[in-house]
Amino acid sequence: MLLLPLLCCLAALAGCALLVSRLTPPRLSIVNVHVRRADFWQQRLRMRVRVHNPNNLDLGVKTVSYVLDIDGQRIASGICAQGFTVPAHGTAEFDTQVTANMAGALLTVLAQGRSRPVHYRLRGRVELSRGWLRSLPFDERGSFTLQ
């Protein structure tokens, strides 16, 4: 008689684990980057990022922490602490301010012109505002042009 409640709890937890394991990490891509200010020591950029949700349920995003590499060199890291919701099988976009301190790599990109595609790697974690699974990793590659 005492085993029945315990078995029910274990079955419920197993069911939750199955649901959590099916949550696919969102895909992030850089839409564009605007140079706000650039000198030899520091570059201030505004980066627009698109988040695609491949899941059957809305994702309430609490924060996005990221590391940005350009042409194989770490340029910046940061966090977007502005919460937003990405609809099921939909997209959402957010802006984040980036301060880069890798003068050599970024100034090389700027010197080559704004029409040249810039290859990037964006990796980090999306922290969710609710649910059993609160953190989803991402690691994306792509390219953008400076504006």
C-alpha positions in Angstrom: 0.0 0.0 0.0 2.9 2.4 0.8 4.6 1.5 -2.5 1.8 2.8 -4.7 2.3 6.5 -3.9 6.0 6.1 -4.4 5.6 4.4 -7.7 3.1 7.1 -8.9 5.7 9.8 -8.0 8.5 8.0 -9.8 6.3 7.5 -12.9 5.4 11.2 -12.9 9.0 12.2 -12.6 9.9 9.9 -15.5 7.2 11.5 -17.6 8.6 14.9 -16.8 12.1 13.8 -17.7 10.8 12.6 -21.1 9.2 16.0 -21.8 12.2 18.0 -20.7 14.6 15.9 -22.9 12.6 16.7 -26.0 13.1 20.5 -25.6 15.4 21.5 -28.5 17.8 24.5 -28.0 16.8 27.6 -29.9 18.9 28.7 -32.9 20.5 32.2 -32.7 21.8 34.2 -35.6 23.1 37.7 -36.0 20.8 39.9 -38.1 23.1 42.9 -38.3 25.7 44.9 -36.4 25.9 48.6 -36.3 29.2 50.3 -35.3 28.4 53.0 -32.7 31.9 54.1 -32.0 35.3 52.6 -32.8 38.8 53.6 -31.9 42.0 51.6 -31.4 41.2 50.7 -27.8 37.5 50.0 -27.8 34.7 49.4 -30.2 31.0 49.9 -29.3 28.5 48.0 -31.4 24.8 47.4 -31.4 24.1 43.8 -32.4 20.6 42.6 -33.4 20.1 38.8 -32.8 17.3 36.6 -34.1 16.2 33.6 -32.0 14.3 30.8 -33.7 12.3 28.4 -31.5 12.0 24.9 -33.0 9.8 23.6 -30.2 6.1 23.0 -29.9 5.8 25.4 -27.0 6.6 29.1 -26.3 10.0 29.8 -24.8 10.1 32.5 -22.1 13.6 33.8 -22.2 15.0 35.4 -19.1 18.6 36.1 -20.2 20.9 35.3 -23.1 24.7 35.1 -22.3 27.0 34.9 -25.2 30.6 34.9 -26.5 31.2 36.4 -29.9 34.1 35.3 -32.1 34.8 37.0 -35.4 37.1 35.3 -38.0 38.2 32.9 -35.3 39.1 35.5 -32.7 37.2 36.2 -29.5 35.8 39.8 -29.8 33.4 40.1 -27.0 31.2 38.5 -24.5 28.0 39.8 -22.9 24.6 39.2 -21.5 21.2 40.4 -22.6 19.1 40.6 -19.5 15.9 41.8 -21.2 13.3 39.1 -21.0 11.2 38.2 -24.1 9.1 35.3 -25.4 9.8 33.3 -28.6 6.6 31.7 -29.9 6.4 28.0 -30.7 8.0 27.4 -34.1 8.5 31.2 -34.4 11.2 33.8 -34.1 11.9 36.9 -32.0 14.7 39.4 -32.1 16.6 41.5 -29.5 19.2 44.1 -29.5 22.3 44.0 -27.3 25.1 46.5 -26.8 28.6 45.0 -27.4 31.8 46.5 -26.2 34.7 44.9 -27.9 38.3 45.2 -26.8 40.1 43.2 -29.5 41.3 46.2 -31.5 43.4 44.2 -34.1 40.7 41.9 -35.3 37.8 44.4 -35.4 39.9 47.2 -37.0 41.0 44.7 -39.7 37.3 44.0 -40.4 36.5 47.7 -40.5 39.5 48.4 -42.8 38.4 45.8 -45.3 35.1 47.6 -45.8 31.6 47.3 -44.6 30.4 45.3 -47.6 32.7 42.3 -46.8 30.9 39.4 -45.1 32.1 39.0 -41.5 32.2 35.4 -40.3 31.2 34.8 -36.7 30.7 32.2 -34.1 28.1 33.0 -31.4 27.9 30.6 -28.5 26.4 30.7 -25.0 23.3 29.9 -23.0 19.6 30.9 -23.1 18.2 31.0 -19.6 14.5 30.3 -19.5 12.1 32.0 -17.1 10.0 28.9 -16.4 10.0 25.2 -16.7 12.0 22.3 -15.4 14.9 22.9 -17.8 16.1 26.4 -17.2 19.2 26.7 -19.4 19.7 25.7 -23.0 23.2 26.0 -24.7 23.7 27.3 -28.3 26.6 27.3 -30.7 26.0 28.9 -34.1 28.1 30.1 -37.0 27.2 32.5 -39.8 28.1 35.8 -41.4 26.9 39.4 -41.4 27.9 42.7 -43.0 28.7 45.8 -40.8 26.3 48.7 -41.1 
